[in-house]
């Protein structure tokens, strides 16, 4: 078991003692070490490492990031898997990955507010949801698919056109994600209504990294 997997198991184990969540054992035929490329025939469920079975939505940060509170008050910051939505404005401050650094204000991207509004149409603060999670990212967020009843919120953001799939194949767990994006693109809805949609990853590099923020939305 590698160090990343060990850290994940320890973190999940502690949280699950405090919250309404359960762990699942990933099958040996798929990604026994989280982060490896999933097999094309493997279903999304086979990649789930732990489940937050019943949690309250306490904050919706943007179109792909929410905060949940589960049993005993345990808090989980959720980065929704398989999707990347246009960035919203971020106030400058300490870098969560390196407290020694101070980040400047980071401008929002075109459609960032619309993508956030789309998610808020599906869930509200105080609502109960279920999160099926795969790993912890570099910012200690749980990377999950989130369900409001039977509605797959990640997939719905793609269907509505307000999200793009990430550029790394191992970050796409649901085989329905890419077809959903393809359909939204064909319909020219959401971000796909633009002639040349810019991915959130490119926005972060160009605007936040180089100060090239043409079309910023604050």
Secondary structure, DSSP 8 states (H G I E B T S, - for coil): --HHHHHHHHHHHHHHHHSSEEE----TTS-SSTTS---TT--GGGG--EEEEEEEEEEE-SSSEEEEE-GGG-EEEEEETT-B-----B--EEETTEEEEEE--B---TTHHHHHHHHHHH--TT-EEEEEEEEE-TTS-EEEEEEETTEEHHHHHHHTTS-B--SSGGG---THHHHHHHHHHHHT-GGGGSTT---HHHHIIIIIIH---TT---
